[in-house]
Amino acid sequence: MMKSSKKFILSIIALFVLIILGGCGTTAAKKTTTYAPKELTVQFVPSQNATTIEAKAKPLEKLLEKELHIPVKVSVSTDYNTIVEAMGSKKVDVGFLPPDAYVLAHQHYQSKVLLLAQRYDVTGADDHNSKKLVDFYRSQILVRKDSGIKKLADLKDKKIAVQDTTSTSGWIFPAVGMYKNGIDINKNNITTAQIKGHDQGVLSVYNKNTDAAFVWQGARNLVKSDVPNIMNEVVPIYTSAKIPNDTITVRGDMNAKWQKRISQAFKKVAQTKKGHAIVADVYGHEGYTSAKDSDFDIVREYNKTVKKLDE
């Protein structure tokens, strides 16, 4: 009986130890998958000249620090892919990702979308801003008015300024739009020139360096101060379906508490006079609204079609 009792007690002790160790292991696992930043790194993508964006966005650091009570570092990536990889390797905490870049970041690194940008709805051929705030935008294909290019079929044998292939408005939606209208950008003797920045795409058409450009609707406004006649000289021949606006996205292991704090901070900062001036100047953002992953299903649908261009 004594030996049995001792064995029983030892078994209970062993089981107890395993439970404690198991609990410790669970806690350790949670710590490795739950990230709370001590310094927040925020990165923008270069929709305009990268140096210009960084200079405009830098003051955002102090405004976010005031809300989050930790240091904030703002920078600009070299391109869309770079920021996705930087978030995946945990070098960047928060990214101002366009829709397709977010889809890639979510697919490969479980990045989490927090917010969708709001802009004034752009209507009419002159890209006039209405008073209605929306969380979507559209892509356009621009040409010079005097080019003789009137329809998508006229783009055969022409040179087109495009953005990175992960750019929703600078590649995917206009390329798919052409494809759906029987024009394959890879098979109709079309030349592409990758241009960094939608403003540079507009200017490439204006300066006759390219015959057309893929840009987001409203991009002509980026150069209007330098080229007052841009609306008359450069015109759209194609406008796409609705595209979800830019996102504010965080790395995949960001904990729920900090996701909420970051969301609230960006919403609040965008409502201040200084904060609104910054995000409006950099990206034309007027504010932010909460987002969910399913908002980007249309982007995933277009991604499937764009893959046919490589077949």
SERO-4910 file (N, C-alpha, C, O; in steps of 0.05 Angstrom, whole numbers):
BEGIN
 pado doro    nc1    nc2    nc3   cac1   cac2   cac3    cc1    cc2    cc3    oc1    oc2    oc3
  Met    A     17    -24      0      0      0      0     17     25      0     11     44    -13
  Met    A     40     24     15     57     48     18     69     55    -10     69     78    -18
  Lys    A     79     33    -24     91     38    -50     71     49    -70     77     67    -86
  Ser    A     46     39    -69     25     48    -86     19     77    -80     15     93    -99
  Ser    A     17     84    -55     11    112    -47     33    131    -57     27    153    -67
  Lys    A     59    122    -53     81    139    -62     80    143    -92     84    166   -102
  Lys    A     74    121   -107     73    123   -136     50    142   -144     53    158   -163
  Phe    A     28    141   -130      5    158   -136     12    187   -131      5    204   -147
  Ile    A     25    192   -108     33    220   -101     52    231   -122     50    254   -130
  Leu    A     72    214   -129     92    223   -149     79    229   -176     86    247   -190
  Ser    A     59    212   -183     45    216   -208     30    243   -208     29    258   -228
  Ile    A     17    249   -185      2    274   -182     21    298   -184     15    318   -198
  Ile    A     44    296   -171     64    317   -172     74    321   -201     76    344   -210
  Ala    A     80    299   -214     89    301   -242     69    314   -260     75    331   -277
  Leu    A     43    306   -256     22    318   -272     19    348   -267     15    364   -285
  Phe    A     22    356   -241     20    384   -233     43    400   -246     38    422   -256
  Val    A     67    388   -246     90    402   -259     85    406   -288     91    427   -300
  Leu    A     74    385   -302     69    387   -330     48    409   -336     51    423   -356
  Ile    A     28    411   -319      8    431   -322     20    459   -320     14    477   -336
  Ile    A     37    462   -300     51    488   -296     68    495   -320     68    518   -330
  Leu    A     84    475   -329    101    480   -352     86    485   -377     93    502   -394
  Gly    A     63    471   -380     46    476   -403     35    504   -403     33    517   -424
  Gly    A     28    513   -379     17    540   -377     38    560   -384     33    580   -397
  Cys    A     63    556   -375     85    574   -381     90    574   -411     96    595   -422
  Gly    A     89    551   -423     93    549   -452     73    565   -467     79    579   -487
  Thr    A     47    563   -458     26    578   -471     30    608   -469     27    623   -488
  Thr    A     39    617   -444     44    645   -440     67    655   -458     65    676   -469
  Ala    A     88    638   -460    111    646   -477    102    648   -506    111    666   -520
  Ala    A     85    629   -515     75    630   -542     59    655   -548     62    667   -569
  Lys    A     43    663   -528     27    687   -531     45    712   -534     39    730   -550
  Lys    A     66    712   -518     84    735   -519     97    737   -546    102    760   -555
  Thr    A    104    715   -559    117    716   -585     98    724   -607    107    732   -629
  Thr    A     72    721   -603     53    728   -624     37    753   -617     18    760   -632
  Thr    A     44    766   -596     29    790   -588     48    813   -584     63    815   -565
  Tyr    A     48    831   -604     68    852   -605     57    879   -595     35    888   -604
  Ala    A     72    891   -577     65    917   -566     89    936   -572    110    932   -559
  Pro    A     87    955   -590    110    971   -597    119    990   -575    103   1002   -560
  Lys    A    145    994   -573    157   1014   -555    164   1039   -571    166   1061   -560
  Glu    A    168   1035   -597    172   1056   -616    156   1048   -641    160   1026   -651
  Leu    A    140   1066   -651    123   1058   -674    136   1068   -700    141   1092   -704
  Thr    A    140   1049   -718    151   1056   -745    129   1057   -765    114   1037   -768
  Val    A    125   1079   -778    104   1084   -797    116   1089   -825    134   1106   -827
  Gln    A    107   1075   -845    118   1079   -871     97   1085   -893     76   1073   -893
  Phe    A    104   1104   -910     87   1111   -933     98   1099   -958    121   1091   -960
  Val    A     80   1097   -978     89   1089  -1005     91   1113  -1023     76   1133  -1019
  Pro    A    109   1113  -1043    114   1137  -1059     94   1141  -1082    101   1135  -1105
  Ser    A     70   1151  -1075     51   1157  -1097     59   1182  -1111     51   1188  -1134
  Gln    A     76   1199  -1097     88   1222  -1110    118   1219  -1106    127   1197  -1098
  Asn    A    134   1240  -1111    162   1239  -1106    168   1232  -1077    157   1245  -1059
  Ala    A    184   1211  -1072    189   1201  -1045    200   1222  -1026    192   1224  -1003
  Thr    A    218   1239  -1036    230   1259  -1019    209   1280  -1010    209   1289   -988
  Thr    A    192   1286  -1029    170   1306  -1024    151   1294  -1003    143   1309   -985
  Ile    A    144   1269  -1006    125   1257   -987    137   1256   -959    123   1263   -940
  Glu    A    162   1248   -957    174   1247   -930    175   1274   -917    170   1275   -892
  Ala    A    181   1294   -931    182   1321   -920    154   1330   -910    151   1342   -889
  Lys    A    134   1323   -926    106   1330   -919     96   1313   -895     81   1323   -878
  Ala    A    104   1288   -894     93   1269   -874    108   1270   -847     97   1262   -827
  Lys    A    132   1280   -847    149   1280   -823    135   1292   -798    137   1281   -777
  Pro    A    121   1315   -801    107   1327   -778     86   1309   -765     78   1314   -742
  Leu    A     78   1288   -779     59   1269   -768     70   1255   -743     55   1246   -726
  Glu    A     96   1253   -742    109   1239   -719    100   1251   -692     92   1236   -675
  Lys    A    103   1277   -689     97   1290   -664     67   1288   -657     60   1284   -634
  Leu    A     50   1290   -677     21   1288   -672     13   1260   -662     -3   1257   -644
  Leu    A     26   1239   -674     20   1212   -665     32   1206   -638     20   1192   -622
  Glu    A     56   1217   -633     69   1213   -607     52   1224   -585     50   1212   -563
  Lys    A     39   1246   -590     21   1259   -570     -2   1240   -563    -11   1240   -540
  Glu    A    -12   1225   -582    -35   1208   -578    -27   1180   -566    -41   1169   -550
  Leu    A     -4   1170   -575      4   1143   -568     24   1142   -545     27   1121   -533
  His    A     37   1164   -539     56   1166   -516     80   1148   -520     92   1138   -500
  Ile    A     88   1143   -544    113   1129   -551    126   1144   -575    112   1158   -589
  Pro    A    152   1140   -579    164   1153   -602    153   1141   -628    146   1118   -630
  Val    A    151   1158   -649    141   1150   -675    161   1159   -696    170   1181   -696
  Lys    A    167   1140   -714    186   1146   -736    171   1142   -763    161   1121   -769
  Val    A    171   1164   -779    158   1163   -805    179   1162   -827    199   1176   -826
  Ser    A    174   1145   -847    193   1143   -870    177   1136   -895    153   1131   -894
  Val    A    191   1136   -918    178   1129   -943    193   1106   -956    217   1107   -957
  Ser    A    178   1086   -965    191   1063   -977    199   1070  -1006    190   1090  -1017
  Thr    A    215   1052  -1018    223   1057  -1046    201   1049  -1065    199   1060  -1087
  Asp    A    185   1028  -1058    163   1020  -1075    143   1003  -1058    147    999  -1034
  Tyr    A    122    994  -1071    101    979  -1057    111    952  -1046    105    946  -1023
  Asn    A    128    938  -1061    137    912  -1051    155    915  -1027    154    898  -1009
  Thr    A    171    936  -1026    190    940  -1004    175    943   -978    184    932   -958
  Ile    A    154    958   -977    139    963   -952    125    937   -943    123    932   -919
  Val    A    115    921   -962    102    896   -955    123    877   -942    117    865   -921
  Glu    A    146    875   -954    168    859   -943    177    869   -916    183    854   -897
  Ala    A    179    896   -913    188    907   -888    168    901   -865    176    897   -843
  Met    A    142    901   -871    122    894   -851    124    864   -845    120    856   -822
  Gly    A    129    848   -865    131    819   -862    155    812   -845    154    792   -829
  Ser    A    177    827   -847    201    821   -832    201    837   -805    221    837   -791
  Lys    A    179    850   -799    175    864   -774    193    888   -770    200    896   -748
  Lys    A    201    901   -792    217    925   -791    199    950   -791    208    971   -784
  Val    A    174    946   -801    155    968   -802    130    959   -788    120    937   -792
  Asp    A    119    976   -770     95    970   -755     69    977   -769     50    962   -769
  Val    A     69   1000   -782     45   1011   -794     52   1019   -823     71   1033   -828
  Gly    A     35   1011   -842     40   1018   -870     15   1031   -882     -7   1022   -878
  Phe    A     20   1053   -896     -1   1065   -913     -2   1049   -939     11   1057   -959
  Leu    A    -16   1027   -939    -15   1009   -962    -39   1014   -981    -62   1016   -972
  Pro    A    -33   1015  -1007    -55   1015  -1026    -68    987  -1025    -57    968  -1014
  Pro    A    -92    984  -1037   -108    960  -1035    -93    934  -1042    -94    915  -1027
  Asp    A    -80    933  -1065    -67    908  -1073    -44    901  -1056    -39    878  -1050
  Ala    A    -29    921  -1047     -6    916  -1029    -17    905  -1003     -4    887   -991
  Tyr    A    -40    915   -994    -52    904   -969    -59    874   -973    -53    858   -956
  Val    A    -72    868   -996    -80    841  -1001    -56    822  -1000    -57    800   -989
  Leu    A    -33    831  -1012     -9    814  -1011      2    812   -983     10    790   -975
  Ala    A      2    834   -968     12    834   -941     -5    815   -923      6    802   -906
  His    A    -31    816   -928    -49    798   -912    -45    769   -919    -45    752   -902
  Gln    A    -42    764   -945    -39    737   -955    -13    724   -945    -13    701   -936
  His    A      9    738   -946     35    727   -940     43    731   -911     58    714   -900
  Tyr    A     34    752   -898     44    758   -871     22    764   -851     28    772   -828
  Gln    A     -3    758   -858    -26    762   -840    -28    791   -830    -38    795   -808
  Ser    A    -18    810   -845    -21    838   -837    -51    844   -834    -68    833   -847
  Lys    A    -57    863   -816    -85    869   -809    -92    897   -818    -79    917   -811
  Val    A   -113    900   -833   -123    926   -841   -139    938   -818   -156    925   -806
  Leu    A   -133    963   -813   -147    978   -791   -167    998   -803   -190    999   -795
  Leu    A   -158   1014   -822   -173   1036   -831   -173   1039   -862   -154   1031   -875
  Leu    A   -194   1050   -872   -196   1058   -900   -196   1088   -901   -209   1101   -885
  Ala    A   -181   1099   -919   -180   1128   -923   -206   1138   -935   -219   1124   -950
  Gln    A   -214   1162   -928   -237   1175   -940   -227   1199   -957   -210   1214   -948
  Arg    A   -238   1201   -980   -233   1224   -998   -259   1236  -1007   -280   1222  -1006
  Tyr    A   -258   1260  -1017   -282   1271  -1030   -286   1257  -1056   -267   1253  -1071
  Asp    A   -310   1250  -1062   -317   1236  -1087   -308   1254  -1110   -315   1277  -1112
  Val    A   -294   1241  -1129   -285   1256  -1153   -304   1249  -1176   -307   1226  -1183
  Thr    A   -316   1270  -1187   -335   1265  -1209   -329   1284  -1232   -316   1304  -1229
  Gly    A   -338   1276  -1255   -335   1293  -1279   -308   1291  -1292   -288   1281  -1280
  Ala    A   -307   1301  -1317   -282   1299  -1332   -260   1317  -1321   -236   1312  -1327
  Asp    A   -267   1337  -1305   -247   1355  -1294   -238   1347  -1267   -224   1363  -1253
  Asp    A   -244   1322  -1258   -236   1312  -1232   -245   1331  -1209   -231   1335  -1190
  His    A   -269   1342  -1212   -280   1360  -1192   -286   1345  -1166   -299   1324  -1167
  Asn    A   -277   1356  -1143   -283   1344  -1117   -311   1351  -1108   -317   1375  -1105
  Ser    A   -328   1331  -1103   -354   1337  -1092   -352   1340  -1062   -329   1339  -1051
  Lys    A   -373   1345  -1048   -373   1348  -1019   -378   1322  -1004   -380   1321   -980
  Lys    A   -381   1300  -1020   -387   1274  -1008   -361   1258  -1002   -345   1255  -1020
  Leu    A   -358   1249   -977   -335   1233   -970   -341   1203   -977   -362   1193   -970
  Val    A   -322   1190   -990   -325   1162   -997   -300   1147   -991   -279   1158   -988
  Asp    A   -303   1120   -988   -279   1104   -982   -270   1088  -1006   -259   1066  -1003
  Phe    A   -276   1098  -1030   -267   1085  -1054   -257   1106  -1074   -260   1130  -1070
  Tyr    A   -244   1097  -1095   -234   1114  -1116   -235   1099  -1142   -244   1076  -1143
  Arg    A   -225   1110  -1163   -224   1097  -1189   -197   1101  -1203   -183   1120  -1196
  Ser    A   -191   1084  -1221   -167   1087  -1237   -174   1099  -1264   -197   1096  -1274
  Gln    A   -155   1112  -1277   -160   1123  -1303   -136   1117  -1322   -113   1113  -1312
  Ile    A   -141   1117  -1347   -120   1117  -1367   -120   1144  -1381   -140   1152  -1393
  Leu    A    -98   1159  -1378    -96   1186  -1389    -80   1186  -1415    -62   1171  -1418
  Val    A    -88   1204  -1433    -73   1209  -1458    -73   1239  -1463    -88   1254  -1451
  Arg    A    -56   1248  -1481    -57   1276  -1489    -81   1280  -1507    -88   1263  -1524
  Lys    A    -94   1302  -1504   -118   1308  -1520   -112   1309  -1549   -129   1302  -1566
  Asp    A    -88   1317  -1556    -80   1320  -1585    -67   1295  -1596    -55   1296  -1618
  Ser    A    -68   1273  -1581    -53   1249  -1589    -67   1232  -1611    -55   1216  -1624
  Gly    A    -93   1237  -1614   -109   1221  -1632   -118   1194  -1620   -132   1179  -1633
  Ile    A   -111   1189  -1595   -120   1165  -1581   -147   1171  -1568   -149   1187  -1550
  Lys    A   -167   1157  -1577   -195   1163  -1568   -207   1140  -1553   -225   1143  -1537
  Lys    A   -197   1116  -1558   -209   1092  -1545   -187   1072  -1539   -164   1075  -1547
  Leu    A   -193   1051  -1523   -174   1032  -1514   -159   1018  -1537   -136   1012  -1535
  Ala    A   -174   1012  -1558   -162    998  -1581   -139   1014  -1593   -121   1003  -1605
  Asp    A   -140   1041  -1589   -119   1058  -1600    -93   1056  -1585    -73   1067  -1594
  Leu    A    -93   1042  -1563    -68   1039  -1547    -50   1017  -1558    -27   1014  -1548
  Lys    A    -59   1002  -1577    -41    982  -1590    -17    997  -1602    -20   1018  -1614
  Asp    A      6    984  -1598     31    995  -1609     40   1021  -1596     57   1035  -1606
  Lys    A     29   1027  -1572     36   1052  -1558     52   1047  -1534     56   1024  -1525
  Lys    A     63   1068  -1522     79   1067  -1497     63   1078  -1474     52   1100  -1475
  Ile    A     61   1061  -1452     44   1069  -1430     60   1071  -1404     76   1053  -1398
  Ala    A     57   1092  -1390     70   1096  -1364     53   1081  -1343     29   1086  -1340
  Val    A     66   1063  -1328     52   1048  -1307     67   1050  -1281     90   1058  -1280
  Gln    A     53   1042  -1259     65   1041  -1233     74   1012  -1228     73    996  -1246
  Asp    A     82   1006  -1204     90    979  -1197     67    960  -1202     44    967  -1201
  Thr    A     74    935  -1208     53    915  -1215     35    908  -1192     15    895  -1196
  Thr    A     42    917  -1167     24    913  -1145      6    937  -1141    -11    937  -1123
  Ser    A      9    957  -1157     -8    981  -1155    -36    976  -1166    -38    969  -1189
  Thr    A    -56    980  -1150    -83    975  -1159    -92    993  -1181   -102    984  -1202
  Ser    A    -88   1019  -1177    -97   1038  -1197    -76   1043  -1218    -82   1052  -1241
  Gly    A    -50   1038  -1211    -28   1044  -1230    -21   1020  -1247     -3   1022  -1264
  Trp    A    -35    997  -1243    -30    974  -1260    -54    956  -1263    -65    952  -1285
  Ile    A    -63    944  -1240    -82    922  -1241   -109    930  -1254   -118    917  -1273
  Phe    A   -123    950  -1243   -150    956  -1253   -149    966  -1282   -166    958  -1298
  Pro    A   -131    984  -1290   -131    992  -1318   -122    970  -1337   -133    968  -1359
  Ala    A   -103    954  -1329    -94    932  -1346   -116    911  -1350   -120    901  -1372
  Val    A   -131    905  -1328   -154    887  -1330   -176    900  -1346   -190    886  -1362
  Gly    A   -180    926  -1343   -200    940  -1359   -195    938  -1389   -213    933  -1404
  Met    A   -170    940  -1396   -162    937  -1424   -167    908  -1433   -178    903  -1455
  Tyr    A   -159    889  -1416   -162    861  -1422   -191    853  -1427   -198    838  -1446
  Lys    A   -209    864  -1411   -237    859  -1413   -249    871  -1439   -270    863  -1449
  Asn    A   -234    891  -1450   -242    903  -1475   -226    893  -1499   -225    906  -1520
  Gly    A   -213    870  -1495   -199    857  -1517   -171    867  -1523   -160    860  -1543
  Ile    A   -159    883  -1505   -132    893  -1509   -114    881  -1487   -117    887  -1464
  Asp    A    -95    865  -1496    -76    852  -1477    -51    869  -1477    -37    871  -1497
  Ile    A    -44    880  -1454    -21    898  -1452      5    884  -1458     25    897  -1464
  Asn    A      5    857  -1456     29    842  -1462     30    829  -1490     50    817  -1497
  Lys    A      9    833  -1505      8    819  -1531      0    837  -1555     -4    826  -1577
  Asn    A     -2    862  -1551    -10    880  -1572     11    900  -1579      6    923  -1586
  Asn    A     37    891  -1577     60    908  -1584     59    934  -1567     67    955  -1577
  Ile    A     50    932  -1543     50    955  -1525     75    955  -1508     83    935  -1498
  Thr    A     87    978  -1506    111    982  -1489    103    995  -1463     87   1014  -1463
  Thr    A    113    985  -1440    107    998  -1415    132   1010  -1403    155    999  -1406
  Ala    A    129   1032  -1389    151   1045  -1375    143   1049  -1346    124   1063  -1341
  Gln    A    157   1036  -1327    149   1038  -1299    159   1065  -1289    182   1071  -1289
  Ile    A    140   1081  -1279    145   1108  -1269    138   1108  -1239    117   1097  -1231
  Lys    A    155   1120  -1223    149   1121  -1194    134   1147  -1188    145   1169  -1189
  Gly    A    109   1144  -1181     92   1167  -1174     71   1172  -1195     78   1174  -1219
  His    A     47   1175  -1186     25   1181  -1205     28   1209  -1217     20   1213  -1240
  Asp    A     39   1227  -1202     44   1254  -1213     63   1252  -1237     60   1266  -1257
  Gln    A     83   1235  -1234    103   1232  -1255     91   1218  -1280     99   1223  -1302
  Gly    A     71   1201  -1275     56   1188  -1297     41   1209  -1313     42   1208  -1338
  Val    A     28   1227  -1299     13   1248  -1312     32   1265  -1329     27   1272  -1352
  Leu    A     55   1273  -1317     74   1290  -1330     87   1276  -1354     94   1289  -1374
  Ser    A     90   1249  -1352    103   1235  -1375     85   1237  -1400     95   1238  -1422
  Val    A     59   1237  -1396     40   1241  -1418     41   1269  -1428     42   1275  -1452
  Tyr    A     40   1288  -1409     40   1316  -1416     65   1324  -1432     63   1339  -1451
  Asn    A     87   1313  -1424    113   1319  -1437    118   1301  -1462    140   1303  -1474
  Lys    A     99   1284  -1468    101   1267  -1492    123   1245  -1490    133   1236  -1510
  Asn    A    130   1239  -1465    149   1217  -1461    136   1190  -1464    149   1170  -1471
  Thr    A    110   1189  -1458     94   1165  -1462     68   1173  -1476     60   1197  -1475
  Asp    A     54   1154  -1487     29   1160  -1501      5   1159  -1482    -15   1173  -1486
  Ala    A      8   1144  -1460    -14   1142  -1440     -3   1136  -1413     21   1130  -1410
  Ala    A    -20   1138  -1393    -11   1132  -1365    -34   1120  -1349    -57   1128  -1352
  Phe    A    -26   1100  -1332    -45   1089  -1313    -42   1105  -1287    -21   1105  -1275
  Val    A    -64   1117  -1278    -63   1133  -1253    -89   1131  -1238   -109   1120  -1249
  Trp    A    -90   1141  -1213   -116   1142  -1200   -130   1168  -1208   -117   1188  -1213
  Gln    A   -157   1166  -1209   -172   1190  -1217   -168   1212  -1197   -171   1209  -1173
  Gly    A   -160   1235  -1207   -153   1257  -1190   -123   1263  -1191   -115   1284  -1180
  Ala    A   -108   1246  -1203    -78   1249  -1203    -70   1275  -1218    -49   1286  -1212
  Arg    A    -86   1284  -1237    -79   1308  -1251    -78   1332  -1232    -63   1352  -1237
  Asn    A    -93   1330  -1210    -93   1352  -1191    -66   1355  -1177    -60   1377  -1167
  Leu    A    -50   1334  -1177    -24   1335  -1164     -5   1354  -1178     14   1364  -1166
  Val    A     -9   1358  -1204     10   1375  -1219     -3   1401  -1228      9   1416  -1243
  Lys    A    -28   1406  -1220    -43   1429  -1230    -29   1456  -1224    -30   1474  -1239
  Ser    A    -16   1457  -1200     -3   1482  -1192     21   1488  -1210     27   1512  -1215
  Asp    A     34   1467  -1220     57   1471  -1238     49   1472  -1267     63   1484  -1284
  Val    A     27   1458  -1274     18   1457  -1302    -12   1465  -1302    -29   1447  -1302
  Pro    A    -18   1490  -1302    -45   1500  -1299    -64   1490  -1321    -88   1488  -1316
  Asn    A    -54   1483  -1345    -71   1474  -1367    -73   1444  -1369    -82   1433  -1389
  Ile    A    -65   1430  -1347    -64   1400  -1348    -91   1388  -1355    -92   1367  -1369
  Met    A   -113   1399  -1344   -139   1387  -1349   -147   1389  -1378   -162   1371  -1387
  Asn    A   -138   1408  -1392   -145   1411  -1420   -127   1394  -1438   -135   1384  -1458
  Glu    A   -101   1392  -1430    -82   1379  -1447    -81   1349  -1444    -75   1334  -1463
  Val    A    -87   1339  -1419    -86   1310  -1413   -113   1301  -1404   -124   1312  -1385
  Val    A   -125   1281  -1417   -153   1273  -1412   -155   1243  -1409   -138   1228  -1420
  Pro    A   -176   1234  -1395   -180   1205  -1392   -195   1192  -1416   -213   1205  -1427
  Ile    A   -187   1168  -1423   -203   1153  -1443   -216   1128  -1430   -231   1114  -1443
  Tyr    A   -209   1124  -1404   -220   1100  -1390   -221   1107  -1360   -202   1117  -1349
  Thr    A   -243   1100  -1347   -246   1102  -1319   -256   1076  -1308   -275   1064  -1318
  Ser    A   -243   1066  -1287   -248   1038  -1277   -273   1037  -1258   -286   1056  -1252
  Ala    A   -278   1012  -1250   -297   1007  -1228   -286   1017  -1202   -263   1026  -1201
  Lys    A   -303   1017  -1181   -294   1027  -1155   -272   1010  -1143   -272    985  -1145
  Ile    A   -253   1023  -1131   -230   1010  -1118   -230   1019  -1088   -233   1043  -1083
  Pro    A   -227   1001  -1069   -225   1009  -1041   -202   1029  -1038   -181   1026  -1050
  Asn    A   -206   1049  -1022   -185   1069  -1017   -160   1057  -1004   -159   1034   -996
  Asp    A   -140   1074  -1001   -115   1067   -987   -122   1057   -959   -142   1065   -947
  Thr    A   -104   1042   -947   -108   1031   -921    -87   1041   -901    -66   1051   -908
  Ile    A    -94   1039   -876    -74   1039   -855    -74   1011   -843    -94   1002   -832
  Thr    A    -52    998   -847    -49    969   -841    -26    965   -821     -6    979   -821
  Val    A    -30    945   -803     -9    940   -783      2    912   -787    -11    895   -799
  Arg    A     26    907   -778     39    881   -780     22    859   -767      6    865   -749
  Gly    A     25    835   -775      7    813   -768      7    806   -738    -13    796   -728
  Asp    A     28    812   -724     29    804   -695     22    827   -676     26    824   -652
  Met    A     13    849   -687      5    871   -670    -19    863   -652    -38    852   -661
  Asn    A    -16    868   -626    -38    859   -608    -63    877   -610    -62    899   -620
  Ala    A    -85    866   -601   -111    879   -605   -113    906   -592   -125    925   -602
  Lys    A   -100    909   -568   -100    934   -554    -87    956   -570    -98    978   -572
  Trp    A    -64    949   -582    -50    969   -598    -63    974   -625    -61    996   -636
  Gln    A    -76    954   -636    -91    959   -660   -112    980   -656   -116    998   -672
  Lys    A   -126    978   -633   -147    997   -626   -135   1025   -621   -146   1045   -631
  Arg    A   -113   1026   -607   -100   1052   -600    -91   1066   -626    -94   1090   -629
  Ile    A    -79   1050   -644    -69   1062   -669    -92   1072   -686    -90   1094   -698
  Ser    A   -114   1056   -688   -137   1065   -703   -148   1091   -692   -153   1110   -707
  Gln    A   -151   1092   -666   -162   1117   -653   -144   1140   -657   -153   1163   -662
  Ala    A   -117   1135   -656    -98   1157   -659    -99   1169   -687   -100   1194   -690
  Phe    A   -100   1152   -707   -100   1163   -735   -127   1177   -740   -127   1198   -754
  Lys    A   -149   1167   -730   -175   1180   -734   -174   1208   -721   -183   1227   -733
  Lys    A   -164   1209   -697   -164   1234   -682   -145   1254   -694   -152   1278   -697
  Val    A   -121   1245   -702   -101   1263   -714   -112   1275   -740   -108   1299   -746
  Ala    A   -126   1258   -756   -137   1267   -781   -158   1288   -778   -165   1303   -797
  Gln    A   -170   1290   -753   -191   1309   -748   -180   1336   -738   -195   1356   -736
  Thr    A   -154   1336   -731   -142   1361   -722   -134   1378   -746   -131   1367   -768
  Lys    A   -130   1403   -742   -123   1421   -764    -97   1414   -777    -94   1411   -801
  Lys    A    -76   1409   -760    -50   1403   -770    -49   1375   -782    -38   1371   -804
  Gly    A    -61   1355   -769    -61   1328   -779    -76   1325   -805    -67   1312   -824
  His    A    -99   1338   -807   -115   1337   -832    -99   1349   -855   -100   1339   -877
  Ala    A    -85   1371   -849    -69   1384   -870    -48   1366   -881    -42   1366   -905
  Ile    A    -36   1350   -863    -14   1332   -872    -25   1309   -889    -15   1305   -912
  Val    A    -45   1294   -879    -55   1271   -895    -69   1280   -920    -69   1265   -940
  Ala    A    -81   1304   -920    -94   1314   -944    -73   1322   -965    -77   1318   -989
  Asp    A    -51   1334   -955    -30   1342   -973    -15   1319   -985     -8   1319  -1009
  Val    A     -9   1298   -969      6   1275   -978    -10   1257   -997      0   1251  -1019
  Tyr    A    -34   1249   -989    -49   1230  -1004    -78   1239  -1012    -93   1224  -1024
  Gly    A    -85   1263  -1004   -112   1272  -1009   -132   1259   -990   -156   1258   -996
  His    A   -123   1248   -967   -141   1236   -948   -155   1258   -932   -143   1277   -923
  Glu    A   -181   1254   -928   -197   1274   -912   -203   1263   -885   -212   1278   -867
  Gly    A   -200   1237   -881   -205   1224   -856   -203   1194   -859   -195   1184   -880
  Tyr    A   -211   1179   -838   -209   1150   -839   -234   1137   -827   -246   1148   -808
  Thr    A   -240   1114   -838   -263   1099   -828   -254   1070   -824   -235   1060   -837
  Ser    A   -266   1056   -805   -258   1028   -799   -261   1010   -823   -279   1013   -840
  Ala    A   -243    991   -826   -243    973   -849   -242    944   -840   -236    938   -817
  Lys    A   -250    926   -858   -248    897   -853   -237    883   -878   -238    895   -900
  Asp    A   -226    860   -875   -213    846   -896   -231    841   -920   -221    843   -943
  Ser    A   -256    835   -916   -274    829   -939   -279    853   -957   -289    850   -979
  Asp    A   -272    877   -948   -274    901   -965   -257    899   -990   -261    913  -1009
  Phe    A   -238    880   -989   -218    878  -1011   -222    854  -1029   -204    846  -1044
  Asp    A   -246    842  -1027   -252    819  -1044   -252    826  -1073   -244    809  -1090
  Ile    A   -260    850  -1080   -260    859  -1108   -232    860  -1119   -227    854  -1142
  Val    A   -213    868  -1102   -185    869  -1110   -175    841  -1116   -160    836  -1135
  Arg    A   -182    822  -1099   -174    794  -1103   -185    783  -1129   -172    768  -1143
  Glu    A   -210    791  -1135   -223    783  -1160   -207    793  -1184   -203    778  -1204
  Tyr    A   -199    819  -1183   -184    830  -1206   -156    818  -1207   -145    815  -1229
  Asn    A   -145    811  -1184   -119    798  -1184   -119    771  -1200   -100    765  -1214
  Lys    A   -141    757  -1197   -144    731  -1212   -144    736  -1242   -132    721  -1257
  Thr    A   -157    758  -1250   -158    764  -1279   -132    774  -1289   -124    767  -1311
  Val    A   -118    790  -1273    -92    801  -1282    -72    780  -1287    -53    783  -1303
  Lys    A    -74    757  -1273    -55    735  -1277    -57    723  -1305    -38    712  -1316
  Lys    A    -81    726  -1318    -85    716  -1345    -67    731  -1365    -61    721  -1387
  Leu    A    -59    756  -1358    -42    771  -1375    -14    759  -1379      0    765  -1398
  Asp    A     -7    742  -1360     20    729  -1361     19    702  -1373     40    689  -1376
  Glu    A     -4    693  -1381     -7    666  -1392      2    665  -1421      1    644  -1434
***
